Amino acid sequence: MSWLAFALCGPILWAISTHLDKYLVERYFKDTDVAVLLVFTALMGVVLMPLIAVLVPGVFERDPLSIALMSLSGLLYMIGITFYLRALQGHDASMVAPFFQSSPMFGYVLAYLVLGETLTGTQLAGGALIIFGVLSVSIVGGKSRERFQWTLAALMLTCGFIMSLSTLIFKAFAIKDEFWATTFWMFAGEALYGVVFLSIPHYRAQFTELLRSNGKALLGINASNELINLGGALANRYALIFAPLAIVQAVGSTTTLFVFLIGALVSGCTASANTHVFFGKTDPPADNMLHYVSGTEPASLDPQISSGQPEARIYMALYEGLAEYDGVGPCIAGLSFVV
């Protein structure tokens, strides 16, 4: 199989994982530090490490410096993902995904400085266009002027640089050493990240509470997500052995395209309100049951605290304001009605 097929598996699987990450962040980690989510990632690596050690017994036959650097690659990967999840916590997936385009630019520079991979004029021009495009998508229109999303740009550009550095270390050792040995010690670095966070009482309490309140659902969805993400990561890293770092990262930057395509596909397969008549239909359903979908789980039912749309929809059903909608469109008097 061509290295390109492995390289393309990465962005396709990562795009699926991006949508699952967004769901997990919104559903279970809305009021929890996203670093807790990465504990699950670390645990997945811990589960796979014994299997690799059995299949490849020579993983321990490495000098301490090599082990430290390969583990550092895993640690940097987790730090980079932390920045990514923090960006995802406050922005839509379609806004976050384009920033992955910055990784090839960082990969060009790091591969040139460390691995001696040369940069052509076309690559330099393409890298400049990538950075320009990445920064452009973080500009959103405001009422009076355009507002630059500095926080989003800072989080994702930092993520891109750290992830490129992690990939560089992995490639350096995977070429001269062995793929599975490098993967084993990278998992060790990821596990170290999880151990550090679980040793902090605040994060350990959040992790325990999440398992107690949403254990089965959270573990099931997150385990599936981690396997998908791991499959993409392993395919991408395997492609690094046969192709230059910058080229593999350029292919990996197509994650944005697949995020949009999968999002459009999911939206197209979802039942649309346009196919049904809601307003003005007074006949009750055959089973005499009304289904009301409010969206995600409300953060709070206190109107003084919450500010999201799921909560607002519930408030509209529970309370009557000074004015309200009549079910067709125009605003009419509510409590402000005077007889």
C-alpha positions, 0 to 999 in steps of 0.5 A: 500500500502506498504511503499516501494511503496511510497519510490520508487515513490520518486526516479522515479519521482525525476529522471524525475524531474532531466531531466526536471531540466537540460532542464530548466537550459540549456534552460532558466537559462543558464545565470541566477542564478539558485536560481531564479528557486527555486522561482517557487518551493516556489510559488508552496508551497504557492499555496498548503498551503491554501488547506492543511489549509482547509482540516486540520484546526489544522495546526496552533495549534502548539507551536512556537518552533515546527513551527520554526523547521518544517519551518527550514526543508523547508528552509534547503530543498531549500538550499540543492536544490540550491547546486544541481542546481548549480552543474547541471548548470555546469555538465551533469545530469548523472554526478550529479545524482550519488552524491545523493548516499551520502544522505544515509550515512549522514542519517545513522549518523544523525538518529543514533545521533538524533533518536537513530536508530542503525547502523549495520556493514553491514550498515556501510560498505555499507555507506563507499562503497557509499562514495567511489563510489560517489567520484569515479564518479567525477574523469574524464580522462584528457589528461595527468592525471585524474582530480578530480571534486572538485567543483562538489563533494563539491556542491553535498556532501553539498547538500546531508548533508543539504537534510538529515538534512531537512529529519531528522527534517521532520521525527522527527515531522511527527512521533510525530505530523501529516504528513500534519501539518509538510508538511504545515510548511515545505512549509512555510519555502520554501515560506520564502526562495522565499520571501527572494530572491524576496526581493533582487532587483537583483534576483527580476529583473531576475525573472521578466525578465524571466516571461516577455520573456518566461512566458507561456512556463517557467510556463507550464514546471516548473509547471509540473516539480514542481508537479512531484518533489512534488509528489516524495517528498510527497511519500518519506516523507510519507514512513518515517513514517513507515520505518527507515530514513536510509532505506528510503534514501537508496531506494531514492538513486536509483534515479541515476539508474532511471536517467540513465534508463529514459535517455536511454529510451528517447535517444532510442525513438529519431530518430537517424541519423544512420537511414537516409542518409545525406551526398551525397544526393542531391535531395531536399525535396518534400516541398523544405524546409531545416530544420536545428536543431542547438540544444538549444538556442544560448547564443550569436552570437558573436564568441568572446563571445560564446563557446558552440556547438549550437553557433559553428554549427551556425557559421559553417553555417554563416562564412567561415574559413581558412579551412572547411569540404567538407561534407564527412569528410576530411578537405579542404581549405576554405579562404586559397585556392589559385588559 
